[in-house]
Every structure is written in structure tokens, then in C-alpha cells.
Amino acid sequence: MTLNHAATTTMLDETLSYLIDDMIENGSNSPAKNKHLQHYKEHLHHLETARAKELEPGDVLVTGGHSLYASSVIHTVGPQLKRGSLPTDIEKAQLVKCYESILDATELLPSDQDDRKSVALCCISTGLFAFPAEQAAQIAVSTVTSWLRSHPSTTITDVVFNTFTESDTSIYTALLGSCSTLSLHPVKNSSQGSVHVAREWLRSADAVLLTAGAGLSAAEGLDYHSRDLFKKNFPGFVKLGLTSLYSVFGYNDWPSEEHRWGYYFTHLNMILNWSNTPTYQTLVPWLESFGSDAFVRTSNADGLFLANGWSEKQFSTPQGSYAYLQCLNNCRVDAFVASAPLVAEAMPFIDPISQRLTDSSKIPLCRFCGSKMSICVRAGSWFNSEPYKSGETQWKGWISRMRKEKKNLVVLELGVGMNTPGVLRWPNEDLVERGQGMVKLIRVGMGSETMVPWEQEDDGLSTFIQGDIQRVVPLLLE
């Protein structure tokens, strides 16, 4: 049975930003003072700063959805734990208050034109903010259940638990599946994208811009959120509390430089030897059939397009690449070095059990200033973009030529999410908007992030396909 006469609960395994919900909850986990939200289309417009204030854990701030597909955004501040620590009673109470405050705020907001009111809840305080995922999920489900029971006349019709990792999905599935008082409804696929339409666009295209995000490599098994992948390839680092490739982002608690480089060399070696790439192997020959009128632009650092034979002269990677290591002090523009030779030299000295680097002489240091080095990717203000400037120059020249020659351009976007939408996603939409009907966008991926701007879809300029990229691509290229 349902929790009450109106509300239903749903678990959705995808990222949050493009849910067509009335209210989207934004768990910031930091004081929300004069915060800025990068809007889906208007990119860097300000939040309603007139109402901004310091928020304590459990408080909420409601702002308009603006160009998002939600009418409102509910911002909250959850407790932030030290990695590996257990939550205190105070921190548990703060997390309870987050969910209660969100539901209280949602109740005061208007319903949509169909008299429905839905709210999407992310896994507040988990992930980088270190609240144990299982405990956080138990608190989330029990708090929502309790709130709905105590508000039998609520105007809220739908509550969506939005998960981000495979583990979160499993936890919520178990909790919701075992709860006899919850009505678990599958999320309907609202995709109106058409494989047939997309295929016809590609067949009639003069030129193709292929843009690729993490979803493409994930479709080939290189999934940065996969715990299984991490356990298989990095067993020595599980004891450090690391659970996935994504969990290493921002991690600074390495016991030593030997541990840090043991991980990075193992990671780089895995990428260099990644051979399961059927989608790349399908895409590259097809792209080559367009000659100089094809270009690849990717936020992925893995270099899999180049590894599968794509030309570096028609390629750009603005977020960096694993192909280079750089000085962390960024002491000069040429303070970078090719990574592959260093990986080859270091791998014989990686302990097979701990995966720690056993020869400290293999630790890379800047040849100019002697500082520590790291992978040359856009992970901080220290990022050195010098190795990638030629790619950016090539990209600007290529797209300028497409406009000048009035090419019928199709942008094929694969697996581009909302982590860094300003790199590929929004620029792709801008190309369509400014293309005077000469540019079309095909967006392929999983979940509601795959949606395209409604006005572009209505004008027959953009379409989307929700599905496994590895299966969709061959259908498009038939």
C-alpha cells in the first residue's frame, strides 16, 4: 500500500540535474552564502542572492529553478564527516532535519498544472562528505516515511530517491523493496528521442563533431563509479577507504608518496592496456569516412580515441590527459613530461600485494624546481593547459571553417553528463542555438541527463536517445 492517499516513492539510478521534478534538492554540504548556481542554459546566472544567508546543517533555502527543468531548487547543508569516522548523534539528527526541512519546504510550494508535486532527493552528506552510505540511506528512507505518515493530507505526490553509485542503488533498492508500506513505482522512460531521426541526420551530414564524456568510457567498462572495477584492479588501496576511481578525486590522505605513485602508476598502466573498446573501434572508421570534416572533442583523460587510431590533428581534450605528468607548482609552462615511459619504468617496482611503489627513485619530481608532480588534468588551480593548447587551436580552427563553409553539421554527443557541463554540454547546445538551422544535436546516454532543450527539440534541431551507448552507436551507424 502507499504511505498515504497521495504520495508515492521512487528510486532512480541516475544523476540529479535533469530530473523533470517540481523541486530539486541540492545538498551543498557547505555554508550557503551568496552561492552561485550554474544554470542549464544561462550558465553562470546568480542565485537569488538577496535571500542568501548562512545556513546551519539541516536548514534549507528555496530558490527558483530558472532555466532548469524544475520550478524550484531547495538547497540544504548536511553534516560533513571526516573520512572513516562514524556519525555522532548530533550529525544523525542534522541529516534527519535536512530531509524534514526539504519536505516542509516542498509542502509550501505550488503544485504543477497537473496538480502534481514531486521532489527529488540526492544522497545527502555521502560520497565526498563521508557520511556512511548505508546509514544515510536508512535515515533518508525512515525520515521520509515518518514525515509522510504524519502528513496524511500532504500535497506532495512523488518523492524520488536519486542515487549516484551502484552501491547506493543496491542499498536503496533493498531498503525500499523490504518496506511493506512503500509503493515502489518504476520511473517511466520519457525519452522522445528517435534512433531513426538521428540516423537520418547522420546520413545527411556534411560534417560531424563527436563530443564524448565519461559515459562513453563507462559503456566500455571503464566506469569511474564501479566498485567492482576498483576491487579487481586496486585491491591494495581498498584498506585506505577508497572504493572507486571516482573516490580518489580529491583524496589527499596517502600514507606516503610511494603509496600515491603506486596508485597512479597502476591506474595509468590499466588505462594504457585497456583493450575492451568495441564502441571506439566502431566510431573511429566511421569518423574517418568524413575526412577532414570530422572532429573529436572529449572531456575524458583516458586517450582511448587516440589509442584506437584517431588522428591527434582532429582532436582536443580541454580537461587534460593521462598522457602527461606535470609539476604541481606549475613552475613554468614546459614543466610537464610524457607519462608512458615513466609508467613502464615504475611498474616492475609495484608490490603485487600492497600495490605500493617499492623504489622511491621512480617517484616523479619536476626537473626544473624539484616539486611533486601529478597527472596533468584539470583537477585544481595548478593545472597546466600547455600540452593541450594545440588541440584547442585545432578545435577553434575547425569549427570556424564549418561556419565559414556553411557545413550541415551534426553534433553526436555520447555520455556527457552534468559534472562539467560548461566544457561540452552547454557549448554543444550553443552551437545549435547559434547555428541558424545548420547544426543539429544528437545526445545519447542513460537517464534524464540525456534530455535536450525542449525548444530545440520542438524545432527539430535536437534529439536524445536514452540507452546503452555500446548498443545505440551501432544502430545509429547502420
Beta strands, then each sheet from edge to edge (+ up, - down):
strand 1: 8-13
strand 2: 23-27
strand 3: 60-64
strand 4: 72-76
strand 5: 118-121
strand 6: 158-163
strand 7: 207-212
strand 8: 294-298
strand 9: 315-316
strand 10: 320-327
strand 11: 336-338
strand 12: 373-377
strand 13: 409-414
strand 14: 439-445
strand 15: 462-466
sheet 1: 1+ 6+ 5+ 2+ 4+ 3-
sheet 2: 9+ 8+ 7+ 13+ 14+ 15+
sheet 3: 11+ 10- 12+
end
